Amino acid sequence: MDHVFINALHVEACIGVYAGERDRLQPLLLTLELGFDNRTAAASGALSDSFDYAAIATALREWAAQWDGDLLESFAEQACSLLRQRFAARAIDLRVAKPLAAQALGCASVGVHLRRTFD
């Protein structure tokens, strides 16, 4: 399977289980791969046969800005659902990193990594 990828897309969301996290939007970094068959797009040269990076980034940013939840795991699962429904990816590999949490813990990064495949 072929993949289109976006590395470290910056989005902001109201997310966290601790009181101090819920009083402002927090930055999140999304790294994703969407699986598809590249041969159709390569043959046609048409964006409609591939994934539009700008449309994906816009959709995720707009959706994240409306998010109001606790767990990063829930955020990631619902982000996968959005990507599947809106862009019809055959596979999704999504990493969501929470930079402020990593900074507070004194480490390089923390987050979740999901892989989903569809028929």
A tleap script that builds the chain and sets N, CA, C and O, in Angstrom:
source leaprc.protein.ff14SB
mol = sequence {
  NMET ASP HIE VAL PHE ILE ASN ALA LEU HIE
  VAL GLU ALA CYS ILE GLY VAL TYR ALA GLY
  GLU ARG ASP ARG LEU GLN PRO LEU LEU LEU
  THR LEU GLU LEU GLY PHE ASP ASN ARG THR
  ALA ALA ALA SER GLY ALA LEU SER ASP SER
  PHE ASP TYR ALA ALA ILE ALA THR ALA LEU
  ARG GLU TRP ALA ALA GLN TRP ASP GLY ASP
  LEU LEU GLU SER PHE ALA GLU GLN ALA CYS
  SER LEU LEU ARG GLN ARG PHE ALA ALA ARG
  ALA ILE ASP LEU ARG VAL ALA LYS PRO LEU
  ALA ALA GLN ALA LEU GLY CYS ALA SER VAL
  GLY VAL HIE LEU ARG ARG THR PHE CASP
}
set mol.1.N position { 0.846 -1.176 0.000 }
set mol.1.CA position { 0.000 0.000 0.000 }
set mol.1.C position { 0.891 1.239 0.000 }
set mol.1.O position { 1.942 1.265 0.641 }
set mol.2.N position { 0.462 2.246 -0.716 }
set mol.2.CA position { 1.178 3.515 -0.791 }
set mol.2.C position { 0.621 4.457 0.271 }
set mol.2.O position { -0.480 4.252 0.780 }
set mol.3.N position { 1.394 5.492 0.598 }
set mol.3.CA position { 0.977 6.410 1.659 }
set mol.3.C position { 1.278 7.858 1.294 }
set mol.3.O position { 2.295 8.162 0.670 }
set mol.4.N position { 0.391 8.723 1.688 }
set mol.4.CA position { 0.631 10.160 1.713 }
set mol.4.C position { 0.877 10.486 3.169 }
set mol.4.O position { 0.191 9.957 4.043 }
set mol.5.N position { 1.856 11.360 3.453 }
set mol.5.CA position { 2.141 11.648 4.851 }
set mol.5.C position { 2.223 13.144 5.127 }
set mol.5.O position { 2.516 13.949 4.243 }
set mol.6.N position { 1.960 13.484 6.367 }
set mol.6.CA position { 2.135 14.840 6.899 }
set mol.6.C position { 2.863 14.671 8.225 }
set mol.6.O position { 2.403 13.935 9.098 }
set mol.7.N position { 3.988 15.343 8.377 }
set mol.7.CA position { 4.770 15.242 9.605 }
set mol.7.C position { 4.594 16.484 10.482 }
set mol.7.O position { 4.719 17.620 10.023 }
set mol.8.N position { 4.300 16.228 11.751 }
set mol.8.CA position { 4.265 17.264 12.790 }
set mol.8.C position { 3.341 18.438 12.445 }
set mol.8.O position { 3.730 19.601 12.549 }
set mol.9.N position { 2.134 18.117 12.042 }
set mol.9.CA position { 1.122 19.149 11.800 }
set mol.9.C position { 0.715 19.753 13.138 }
set mol.9.O position { 0.284 19.034 14.039 }
set mol.10.N position { 0.848 21.046 13.269 }
set mol.10.CA position { 0.505 21.741 14.508 }
set mol.10.C position { -0.990 22.045 14.529 }
set mol.10.O position { -1.513 22.711 13.635 }
set mol.11.N position { -1.670 21.545 15.563 }
set mol.11.CA position { -3.073 21.880 15.813 }
set mol.11.C position { -3.182 22.301 17.271 }
set mol.11.O position { -2.260 22.078 18.056 }
set mol.12.N position { -4.286 22.899 17.626 }
set mol.12.CA position { -4.539 23.273 19.015 }
set mol.12.C position { -5.885 22.741 19.440 }
set mol.12.O position { -6.854 22.761 18.680 }
set mol.13.N position { -5.928 22.252 20.700 }
set mol.13.CA position { -7.164 21.672 21.226 }
set mol.13.C position { -7.244 21.893 22.732 }
set mol.13.O position { -6.226 22.042 23.408 }
set mol.14.N position { -8.452 21.911 23.235 }
set mol.14.CA position { -8.678 21.920 24.679 }
set mol.14.C position { -8.698 20.457 25.102 }
set mol.14.O position { -9.668 19.742 24.852 }
set mol.15.N position { -7.616 20.018 25.748 }
set mol.15.CA position { -7.470 18.610 26.067 }
set mol.15.C position { -6.665 18.442 27.341 }
set mol.15.O position { -5.751 19.220 27.614 }
set mol.16.N position { -7.003 17.433 28.116 }
set mol.16.CA position { -6.220 17.118 29.301 }
set mol.16.C position { -7.077 16.650 30.449 }
set mol.16.O position { -8.266 16.961 30.526 }
set mol.17.N position { -6.462 15.898 31.340 }
set mol.17.CA position { -7.164 15.385 32.509 }
set mol.17.C position { -6.904 16.238 33.753 }
set mol.17.O position { -7.627 16.137 34.744 }
set mol.18.N position { -5.877 17.071 33.695 }
set mol.18.CA position { -5.536 17.909 34.850 }
set mol.18.C position { -6.115 19.308 34.675 }
set mol.18.O position { -6.185 19.830 33.563 }
set mol.19.N position { -6.527 19.903 35.788 }
set mol.19.CA position { -7.188 21.209 35.762 }
set mol.19.C position { -6.367 22.256 35.010 }
set mol.19.O position { -6.930 23.031 34.236 }
set mol.20.N position { -5.079 22.296 35.214 }
set mol.20.CA position { -4.234 23.282 34.555 }
set mol.20.C position { -4.176 23.141 33.051 }
set mol.20.O position { -3.794 24.082 32.355 }
set mol.21.N position { -4.546 21.982 32.538 }
set mol.21.CA position { -4.534 21.753 31.095 }
set mol.21.C position { -5.809 22.261 30.425 }
set mol.21.O position { -5.813 22.515 29.221 }
set mol.22.N position { -6.857 22.407 31.165 }
set mol.22.CA position { -8.182 22.663 30.588 }
set mol.22.C position { -8.501 24.151 30.467 }
set mol.22.O position { -9.576 24.510 29.987 }
set mol.23.N position { -7.589 25.021 30.892 }
set mol.23.CA position { -7.908 26.445 30.886 }
set mol.23.C position { -7.450 27.179 29.626 }
set mol.23.O position { -7.603 28.396 29.523 }
set mol.24.N position { -6.888 26.436 28.667 }
set mol.24.CA position { -6.421 27.055 27.435 }
set mol.24.C position { -6.269 25.984 26.346 }
set mol.24.O position { -6.240 24.786 26.630 }
set mol.25.N position { -6.176 26.435 25.127 }
set mol.25.CA position { -5.869 25.505 24.042 }
set mol.25.C position { -4.420 25.073 24.173 }
set mol.25.O position { -3.555 25.867 24.544 }
set mol.26.N position { -4.163 23.817 23.869 }
set mol.26.CA position { -2.808 23.277 23.921 }
set mol.26.C position { -2.352 22.880 22.525 }
set mol.26.O position { -3.155 22.431 21.708 }
set mol.27.N position { -1.062 23.046 22.254 }
set mol.27.CA position { -0.556 22.565 20.968 }
set mol.27.C position { -0.448 21.046 20.972 }
set mol.27.O position { -0.081 20.430 21.973 }
set mol.28.N position { -0.772 20.472 19.849 }
set mol.28.CA position { -0.570 19.042 19.599 }
set mol.28.C position { 0.135 18.923 18.259 }
set mol.28.O position { -0.062 19.751 17.370 }
set mol.29.N position { 0.952 17.897 18.118 }
set mol.29.CA position { 1.623 17.643 16.850 }
set mol.29.C position { 1.124 16.314 16.289 }
set mol.29.O position { 1.246 15.273 16.934 }
set mol.30.N position { 0.567 16.361 15.093 }
set mol.30.CA position { 0.019 15.175 14.454 }
set mol.30.C position { 0.918 14.756 13.295 }
set mol.30.O position { 1.223 15.555 12.410 }
set mol.31.N position { 1.331 13.510 13.314 }
set mol.31.CA position { 2.073 12.927 12.206 }
set mol.31.C position { 1.225 11.784 11.682 }
set mol.31.O position { 0.858 10.878 12.429 }
set mol.32.N position { 0.916 11.831 10.396 }
set mol.32.CA position { -0.003 10.839 9.870 }
set mol.32.C position { 0.395 10.350 8.499 }
set mol.32.O position { 1.037 11.053 7.718 }
set mol.33.N position { -0.004 9.126 8.232 }
set mol.33.CA position { 0.107 8.528 6.909 }
set mol.33.C position { -1.270 7.988 6.545 }
set mol.33.O position { -1.921 7.312 7.342 }
set mol.34.N position { -1.694 8.295 5.341 }
set mol.34.CA position { -2.962 7.788 4.830 }
set mol.34.C position { -2.659 6.837 3.677 }
set mol.34.O position { -1.997 7.211 2.709 }
set mol.35.N position { -3.144 5.622 3.789 }
set mol.35.CA position { -2.885 4.611 2.782 }
set mol.35.C position { -3.858 4.677 1.621 }
set mol.35.O position { -5.055 4.900 1.800 }
set mol.36.N position { -3.314 4.476 0.422 }
set mol.36.CA position { -4.131 4.466 -0.795 }
set mol.36.C position { -3.332 3.796 -1.905 }
set mol.36.O position { -2.175 3.429 -1.700 }
set mol.37.N position { -3.924 3.637 -3.053 }
set mol.37.CA position { -3.229 3.092 -4.214 }
set mol.37.C position { -2.794 4.263 -5.083 }
set mol.37.O position { -3.624 4.902 -5.730 }
set mol.38.N position { -1.511 4.541 -5.100 }
set mol.38.CA position { -0.955 5.689 -5.802 }
set mol.38.C position { -1.034 5.576 -7.321 }
set mol.38.O position { -0.932 6.586 -8.017 }
set mol.39.N position { -1.214 4.371 -7.843 }
set mol.39.CA position { -1.155 4.183 -9.295 }
set mol.39.C position { -2.214 4.981 -10.041 }
set mol.39.O position { -1.961 5.479 -11.138 }
set mol.40.N position { -3.392 5.106 -9.456 }
set mol.40.CA position { -4.458 5.869 -10.123 }
set mol.40.C position { -4.072 7.336 -10.248 }
set mol.40.O position { -4.183 7.926 -11.323 }
set mol.41.N position { -3.613 7.929 -9.130 }
set mol.41.CA position { -3.209 9.344 -9.152 }
set mol.41.C position { -2.008 9.556 -10.067 }
set mol.41.O position { -1.945 10.546 -10.797 }
set mol.42.N position { -1.059 8.629 -10.026 }
set mol.42.CA position { 0.133 8.755 -10.866 }
set mol.42.C position { -0.223 8.720 -12.347 }
set mol.42.O position { 0.367 9.445 -13.148 }
set mol.43.N position { -1.182 7.883 -12.708 }
set mol.43.CA position { -1.582 7.760 -14.113 }
set mol.43.C position { -2.398 8.959 -14.580 }
set mol.43.O position { -2.219 9.439 -15.699 }
set mol.44.N position { -3.287 9.437 -13.728 }
set mol.44.CA position { -4.177 10.525 -14.152 }
set mol.44.C position { -3.567 11.906 -13.961 }
set mol.44.O position { -3.881 12.836 -14.704 }
set mol.45.N position { -2.701 12.041 -12.971 }
set mol.45.CA position { -2.154 13.363 -12.659 }
set mol.45.C position { -3.170 14.276 -11.999 }
set mol.45.O position { -2.955 15.485 -11.915 }
set mol.46.N position { -4.278 13.708 -11.529 }
set mol.46.CA position { -5.367 14.504 -10.961 }
set mol.46.C position { -5.347 14.459 -9.436 }
set mol.46.O position { -5.257 13.388 -8.836 }
set mol.47.N position { -5.431 15.624 -8.826 }
set mol.47.CA position { -5.469 15.702 -7.369 }
set mol.47.C position { -6.668 14.942 -6.816 }
set mol.47.O position { -6.598 14.393 -5.716 }
set mol.48.N position { -7.738 14.904 -7.546 }
set mol.48.CA position { -8.935 14.201 -7.086 }
set mol.48.C position { -8.708 12.699 -6.917 }
set mol.48.O position { -9.504 12.025 -6.263 }
set mol.49.N position { -7.641 12.176 -7.495 }
set mol.49.CA position { -7.309 10.759 -7.340 }
set mol.49.C position { -6.298 10.508 -6.225 }
set mol.49.O position { -5.848 9.379 -6.031 }
set mol.50.N position { -5.949 11.549 -5.504 }
set mol.50.CA position { -4.994 11.439 -4.410 }
set mol.50.C position { -5.585 12.120 -3.182 }
set mol.50.O position { -6.794 12.334 -3.100 }
set mol.51.N position { -4.726 12.456 -2.237 }
set mol.51.CA position { -5.142 13.197 -1.055 }
set mol.51.C position { -4.616 14.618 -1.154 }
set mol.51.O position { -3.471 14.837 -1.547 }
set mol.52.N position { -5.448 15.574 -0.799 }
set mol.52.CA position { -5.091 16.985 -0.809 }
set mol.52.C position { -4.548 17.335 0.579 }
set mol.52.O position { -5.310 17.405 1.543 }
set mol.53.N position { -3.237 17.555 0.682 }
set mol.53.CA position { -2.612 17.850 1.979 }
set mol.53.C position { -3.275 19.035 2.670 }
set mol.53.O position { -3.538 18.998 3.872 }
set mol.54.N position { -3.544 20.091 1.898 }
set mol.54.CA position { -4.139 21.292 2.476 }
set mol.54.C position { -5.530 21.003 3.043 }
set mol.54.O position { -5.882 21.504 4.110 }
set mol.55.N position { -6.310 20.207 2.340 }
set mol.55.CA position { -7.654 19.863 2.824 }
set mol.55.C position { -7.574 19.024 4.094 }
set mol.55.O position { -8.375 19.208 5.011 }
set mol.56.N position { -6.615 18.104 4.154 }
set mol.56.CA position { -6.434 17.282 5.353 }
set mol.56.C position { -6.028 18.151 6.530 }
set mol.56.O position { -6.600 18.044 7.615 }
set mol.57.N position { -5.040 19.013 6.318 }
set mol.57.CA position { -4.562 19.887 7.393 }
set mol.57.C position { -5.666 20.813 7.894 }
set mol.57.O position { -5.826 20.996 9.100 }
set mol.58.N position { -6.417 21.388 6.981 }
set mol.58.CA position { -7.510 22.289 7.360 }
set mol.58.C position { -8.581 21.538 8.149 }
set mol.58.O position { -9.057 22.023 9.175 }
set mol.59.N position { -8.953 20.367 7.672 }
set mol.59.CA position { -9.985 19.580 8.358 }
set mol.59.C position { -9.550 19.230 9.777 }
set mol.59.O position { -10.342 19.350 10.712 }
set mol.60.N position { -8.304 18.799 9.950 }
set mol.60.CA position { -7.818 18.434 11.279 }
set mol.60.C position { -7.704 19.640 12.198 }
set mol.60.O position { -8.044 19.552 13.378 }
set mol.61.N position { -7.234 20.759 11.678 }
set mol.61.CA position { -7.132 21.973 12.510 }
set mol.61.C position { -8.511 22.458 12.960 }
set mol.61.O position { -8.700 22.791 14.130 }
set mol.62.N position { -9.461 22.497 12.049 }
set mol.62.CA position { -10.811 22.953 12.398 }
set mol.62.C position { -11.465 22.016 13.401 }
set mol.62.O position { -12.102 22.461 14.357 }
set mol.63.N position { -11.306 20.726 13.180 }
set mol.63.CA position { -11.895 19.741 14.092 }
set mol.63.C position { -11.250 19.829 15.472 }
set mol.63.O position { -11.951 19.827 16.484 }
set mol.64.N position { -9.916 19.907 15.520 }
set mol.64.CA position { -9.199 19.973 16.804 }
set mol.64.C position { -9.590 21.219 17.593 }
set mol.64.O position { -9.703 21.163 18.818 }
set mol.65.N position { -9.795 22.329 16.915 }
set mol.65.CA position { -10.164 23.577 17.593 }
set mol.65.C position { -11.505 23.452 18.311 }
set mol.65.O position { -11.767 24.180 19.269 }
set mol.66.N position { -12.354 22.532 17.852 }
set mol.66.CA position { -13.662 22.312 18.474 }
set mol.66.C position { -13.619 21.229 19.549 }
set mol.66.O position { -14.578 21.061 20.302 }
set mol.67.N position { -12.512 20.498 19.619 }
set mol.67.CA position { -12.381 19.382 20.554 }
set mol.67.C position { -12.414 19.900 21.992 }
set mol.67.O position { -11.838 20.941 22.309 }
set mol.68.N position { -13.087 19.166 22.832 }
set mol.68.CA position { -13.120 19.487 24.263 }
set mol.68.C position { -13.240 18.165 25.012 }
set mol.68.O position { -14.327 17.763 25.426 }
set mol.69.N position { -12.105 17.503 25.177 }
set mol.69.CA position { -12.108 16.199 25.814 }
set mol.69.C position { -10.916 16.033 26.729 }
set mol.69.O position { -10.066 16.917 26.842 }
set mol.70.N position { -10.869 14.893 27.375 }
set mol.70.CA position { -9.837 14.637 28.367 }
set mol.70.C position { -8.637 13.878 27.799 }
set mol.70.O position { -7.503 14.352 27.876 }
set mol.71.N position { -8.887 12.724 27.242 }
set mol.71.CA position { -7.795 11.812 26.901 }
set mol.71.C position { -7.288 11.980 25.473 }
set mol.71.O position { -8.064 12.164 24.535 }
set mol.72.N position { -5.982 11.913 25.335 }
set mol.72.CA position { -5.349 11.943 24.032 }
set mol.72.C position { -5.769 10.729 23.208 }
set mol.72.O position { -5.874 10.806 21.984 }
set mol.73.N position { -6.009 9.611 23.887 }
set mol.73.CA position { -6.449 8.398 23.207 }
set mol.73.C position { -7.790 8.611 22.504 }
set mol.73.O position { -7.983 8.153 21.378 }
set mol.74.N position { -8.707 9.301 23.165 }
set mol.74.CA position { -10.004 9.609 22.549 }
set mol.74.C position { -9.839 10.560 21.376 }
set mol.74.O position { -10.463 10.386 20.329 }
set mol.75.N position { -9.000 11.561 21.558 }
set mol.75.CA position { -8.717 12.511 20.490 }
set mol.75.C position { -8.201 11.776 19.255 }
set mol.75.O position { -8.682 12.001 18.145 }
set mol.76.N position { -7.219 10.898 19.455 }
set mol.76.CA position { -6.614 10.179 18.339 }
set mol.76.C position { -7.619 9.267 17.643 }
set mol.76.O position { -7.658 9.205 16.414 }
set mol.77.N position { -8.424 8.564 18.421 }
set mol.77.CA position { -9.415 7.655 17.828 }
set mol.77.C position { -10.423 8.424 16.984 }
set mol.77.O position { -10.768 7.996 15.882 }
set mol.78.N position { -10.891 9.542 17.489 }
set mol.78.CA position { -11.859 10.333 16.740 }
set mol.78.C position { -11.226 11.019 15.535 }
set mol.78.O position { -11.888 11.216 14.516 }
set mol.79.N position { -9.945 11.385 15.643 }
set mol.79.CA position { -9.236 11.937 14.485 }
set mol.79.C position { -9.148 10.884 13.376 }
set mol.79.O position { -9.318 11.202 12.199 }
set mol.80.N position { -8.884 9.637 13.754 }
set mol.80.CA position { -8.869 8.549 12.764 }
set mol.80.C position { -10.232 8.398 12.104 }
set mol.80.O position { -10.317 8.201 10.892 }
set mol.81.N position { -11.281 8.488 12.878 }
set mol.81.CA position { -12.631 8.391 12.317 }
set mol.81.C position { -12.890 9.512 11.324 }
set mol.81.O position { -13.456 9.280 10.256 }
set mol.82.N position { -12.481 10.718 11.667 }
set mol.82.CA position { -12.652 11.850 10.757 }
set mol.82.C position { -11.890 11.610 9.457 }
set mol.82.O position { -12.429 11.824 8.371 }
set mol.83.N position { -10.649 11.169 9.563 }
set mol.83.CA position { -9.841 10.927 8.367 }
set mol.83.C position { -10.439 9.823 7.496 }
set mol.83.O position { -10.430 9.922 6.269 }
set mol.84.N position { -10.946 8.796 8.118 }
set mol.84.CA position { -11.567 7.698 7.372 }
set mol.84.C position { -12.837 8.174 6.660 }
set mol.84.O position { -13.033 7.908 5.474 }
set mol.85.N position { -13.683 8.868 7.390 }
set mol.85.CA position { -14.966 9.291 6.828 }
set mol.85.C position { -14.796 10.353 5.749 }
set mol.85.O position { -15.416 10.273 4.688 }
set mol.86.N position { -13.967 11.333 6.018 }
set mol.86.CA position { -13.873 12.457 5.088 }
set mol.86.C position { -12.972 12.181 3.889 }
set mol.86.O position { -13.218 12.689 2.795 }
set mol.87.N position { -11.921 11.373 4.094 }
set mol.87.CA position { -10.943 11.188 3.026 }
set mol.87.C position { -10.858 9.760 2.502 }
set mol.87.O position { -10.106 9.492 1.566 }
set mol.88.N position { -11.615 8.842 3.088 }
set mol.88.CA position { -11.702 7.453 2.612 }
set mol.88.C position { -10.340 6.771 2.500 }
set mol.88.O position { -10.070 6.045 1.543 }
set mol.89.N position { -9.495 7.018 3.488 }
set mol.89.CA position { -8.187 6.352 3.509 }
set mol.89.C position { -8.377 4.856 3.724 }
set mol.89.O position { -9.254 4.435 4.479 }
set mol.90.N position { -7.555 4.061 3.062 }
set mol.90.CA position { -7.607 2.605 3.246 }
set mol.90.C position { -6.848 2.173 4.490 }
set mol.90.O position { -7.092 1.097 5.037 }
set mol.91.N position { -5.927 3.018 4.932 }
set mol.91.CA position { -5.174 2.765 6.161 }
set mol.91.C position { -4.790 4.108 6.762 }
set mol.91.O position { -4.598 5.092 6.048 }
set mol.92.N position { -4.680 4.133 8.084 }
set mol.92.CA position { -4.299 5.357 8.786 }
set mol.92.C position { -3.261 4.997 9.838 }
set mol.92.O position { -3.458 4.087 10.644 }
set mol.93.N position { -2.173 5.716 9.814 }
set mol.93.CA position { -1.145 5.611 10.844 }
set mol.93.C position { -1.044 7.017 11.433 }
set mol.93.O position { -0.621 7.947 10.747 }
set mol.94.N position { -1.427 7.175 12.689 }
set mol.94.CA position { -1.517 8.495 13.308 }
set mol.94.C position { -0.751 8.528 14.620 }
set mol.94.O position { -0.954 7.682 15.491 }
set mol.95.N position { 0.125 9.506 14.753 }
set mol.95.CA position { 0.811 9.803 16.015 }
set mol.95.C position { 0.355 11.174 16.462 }
set mol.95.O position { 0.342 12.126 15.682 }
set mol.96.N position { -0.021 11.262 17.730 }
set mol.96.CA position { -0.400 12.544 18.316 }
set mol.96.C position { 0.524 12.785 19.498 }
set mol.96.O position { 0.514 12.029 20.470 }
set mol.97.N position { 1.316 13.834 19.410 }
set mol.97.CA position { 2.248 14.190 20.477 }
set mol.97.C position { 1.729 15.411 21.226 }
set mol.97.O position { 1.092 16.294 20.651 }
set mol.98.N position { 2.013 15.434 22.503 }
set mol.98.CA position { 1.558 16.506 23.389 }
set mol.98.C position { 2.803 17.210 23.956 }
set mol.98.O position { 3.304 16.824 25.012 }
set mol.99.N position { 3.301 18.244 23.254 }
set mol.99.CA position { 4.572 18.873 23.626 }
set mol.99.C position { 4.629 19.456 25.035 }
set mol.99.O position { 5.654 19.332 25.705 }
set mol.100.N position { 3.556 20.084 25.498 }
set mol.100.CA position { 3.599 20.679 26.834 }
set mol.100.C position { 3.687 19.615 27.919 }
set mol.100.O position { 4.331 19.830 28.946 }
set mol.101.N position { 3.051 18.479 27.704 }
set mol.101.CA position { 3.155 17.378 28.668 }
set mol.101.C position { 4.574 16.827 28.676 }
set mol.101.O position { 5.113 16.515 29.738 }
set mol.102.N position { 5.177 16.707 27.513 }
set mol.102.CA position { 6.558 16.223 27.432 }
set mol.102.C position { 7.501 17.182 28.148 }
set mol.102.O position { 8.388 16.760 28.890 }
set mol.103.N position { 7.301 18.453 27.919 }
set mol.103.CA position { 8.126 19.465 28.577 }
set mol.103.C position { 8.001 19.369 30.093 }
set mol.103.O position { 9.005 19.434 30.802 }
set mol.104.N position { 6.782 19.214 30.594 }
set mol.104.CA position { 6.557 19.106 32.033 }
set mol.104.C position { 7.222 17.869 32.625 }
set mol.104.O position { 7.643 17.876 33.781 }
set mol.105.N position { 7.315 16.806 31.824 }
set mol.105.CA position { 7.935 15.563 32.285 }
set mol.105.C position { 9.445 15.529 32.058 }
set mol.105.O position { 10.129 14.628 32.545 }
set mol.106.N position { 9.959 16.504 31.323 }
set mol.106.CA position { 11.382 16.541 31.037 }
set mol.106.C position { 11.827 15.509 30.027 }
set mol.106.O position { 12.919 14.951 30.140 }
set mol.107.N position { 10.982 15.251 29.033 }
set mol.107.CA position { 11.346 14.290 27.994 }
set mol.107.C position { 11.102 14.900 26.613 }
set mol.107.O position { 10.514 15.974 26.492 }
set mol.108.N position { 11.554 14.212 25.598 }
set mol.108.CA position { 11.459 14.730 24.236 }
set mol.108.C position { 10.028 14.739 23.703 }
set mol.108.O position { 9.614 15.697 23.051 }
set mol.109.N position { 9.274 13.679 23.978 }
set mol.109.CA position { 7.898 13.646 23.475 }
set mol.109.C position { 7.087 12.583 24.200 }
set mol.109.O position { 7.625 11.592 24.693 }
set mol.110.N position { 5.805 12.808 24.252 }
set mol.110.CA position { 4.832 11.839 24.755 }
set mol.110.C position { 3.619 11.897 23.841 }
set mol.110.O position { 3.363 12.919 23.203 }
set mol.111.N position { 2.874 10.805 23.779 }
set mol.111.CA position { 1.682 10.807 22.955 }
set mol.111.C position { 1.152 9.417 22.723 }
set mol.111.O position { 1.470 8.477 23.453 }
set mol.112.N position { 0.331 9.301 21.687 }
set mol.112.CA position { -0.241 8.012 21.306 }
set mol.112.C position { 0.008 7.765 19.830 }
set mol.112.O position { 0.186 8.697 19.045 }
set mol.113.N position { 0.015 6.486 19.468 }
set mol.113.CA position { 0.235 6.076 18.086 }
set mol.113.C position { -0.823 5.033 17.742 }
set mol.113.O position { -0.893 3.980 18.376 }
set mol.114.N position { -1.638 5.326 16.747 }
set mol.114.CA position { -2.691 4.392 16.324 }
set mol.114.C position { -2.443 3.957 14.881 }
set mol.114.O position { -1.971 4.732 14.049 }
set mol.115.N position { -2.773 2.701 14.612 }
set mol.115.CA position { -2.760 2.189 13.238 }
set mol.115.C position { -4.110 1.537 12.975 }
set mol.115.O position { -4.570 0.691 13.743 }
set mol.116.N position { -4.725 1.940 11.896 }
set mol.116.CA position { -6.005 1.382 11.510 }
set mol.116.C position { -5.952 0.996 10.044 }
set mol.116.O position { -5.395 1.729 9.227 }
set mol.117.N position { -6.526 -0.150 9.705 }
set mol.117.CA position { -6.645 -0.552 8.308 }
set mol.117.C position { -8.117 -0.867 8.022 }
set mol.117.O position { -8.861 -1.307 8.898 }
set mol.118.N position { -8.502 -0.632 6.791 }
set mol.118.CA position { -9.891 -0.821 6.377 }
set mol.118.C position { -9.909 -1.578 5.058 }
set mol.118.O position { -8.971 -1.483 4.266 }
set mol.119.N position { -10.962 -2.319 4.829 }
set mol.119.CA position { -11.103 -3.069 3.572 }
set mol.119.C position { -11.596 -2.174 2.469 }
set mol.119.O position { -11.775 -2.629 1.339 }
savepdb mol mol.pdb
quit
